[in-house]
Amino acid sequence: MNKPQEKLENLEDFSSVGENGGKDHTEDTVTLHTVQESIAALHTKLDRITAGHEKSVLDIQQNYGTIVSLKAECAGLKKENEQLREELALVKSAVIHQSKDIMILKQDCTDLRTRSMGYNVLVHGLPEEKGEACRDKLKALLSQHEYAKAYYIDVAHRVGSSVSKSDPPRPIVARLARQSQADEILKFASKKKDLKITPQFPAEVRERRRQLGEIAEAARKKGTDVKTKIVTDALYINNEKYRDMLPTPDSNEMLHLTADDRSEAVKSFPSVASKSENGSRFTVRAVKVNSIEQCRRLYRMLLLNPDNMAANHNTAIFRLTTPPSDGYTDDGEFGMGRTIRNYLQERDVQNVVVFVTRHYGGVHLGPKRFSIVKSLVKDVIDKLT
């Protein structure tokens, strides 16, 4: 090949290379632009991350300050809580001591009233006459029964106010000079079938003796070797003092109940009925039970309710198929426990405990209160059965 021709071919090759180089240059320009955009996007994203990081750091600093503040506040609350617990323990202790003191005072008052009435006797069955002289009438009665001793009767009068002529005659209370004289008259009258003279007791003692008399009779039926004796308001069976199977819970028991006990109290009484009469509010609750332990626990559950605890009376009555078969606690509502116990016996209702809560309204209802409560008891028992 000659040289001119070789030069021409070399020139064509150079031209071809230039064309390819221009194409590559365009592609490089596009790639560079894309990279620049990506870098700009990364810068933007990095700026956002940096800003977010700075905000997070600021939030952490603020939260740390809040945590420190809350920690200090918790420490203060913990200390205050400890102080409150100590104060609560002191209050509980004071309440328990005051409750015991009140019980002692009540018992002392009852004892004083009982001793004061020890000089008195109640004479039953003497017809009432207008303008009667009760002291002369009593002396004549004792003389008629050949009572030889002539004691000075300080005071003699009818007990209570007369309601109607159709009612039985009110008893006469007679006060003698000494208690020994009253005891002699009572001993003399106990040997006379047609002469009814009894000692006088406060209402709570009288009702308690009536309840204990039933318990003593039931105990004697269990065996000929059982000896019973009632001294004022206490029963001794074979020289051992009888204790109620379902006593009213005291403050010490109530203040040591747990949170579980309190939550259980809400759902403990499924059958409830209530009624108001002359300001008094009666609420009756009934629950099926199988043991005296359940009755005692439910009694405590009842009194966890502040409204029930503040009531004047919370009478409890139970009947079981296992010993002890039945019993009651009047809690000051004399006669209520016996009345409802007898009603449950009439209906042959067993394995049940009934609670009668009364908020006294200031008006004495007399026997009417028993009718009201018996109606409510019927309602709650019907719901159970």
Secondary structure by P-SEA (a helix, b strand, c coil): ccaaaaaaaaaaaaaaaaaaaaaaaaaaaaaaaaaaaaaaaaaaaaaaaaaaaaaaaaaaaaaaaaaaaaaaaaaaaaaaaaaaaaaaaaaaaaaaaaaaaaaaaaaaaaaaaaaaaccbbbbccccccccccaaaaaaaaaaaacccbbbbbcccccccccccccccbbbbbbbcccaaaaaaaaaaaaacccbbbbbbbcaaaaaaaaaaaaaaaaaaaacccbbbbbcccbbbcccbbbbbccccccaaaaaaccaaaaaaaaaccccccccccccbbbbbbbbbbccaaaaaaaaaaaaccccccccccbbbbbccccccccccccccccaaaaaaaaaaaaaccccbbbbbbbbcccccccaaaaaaaaaaaaaaaaaac
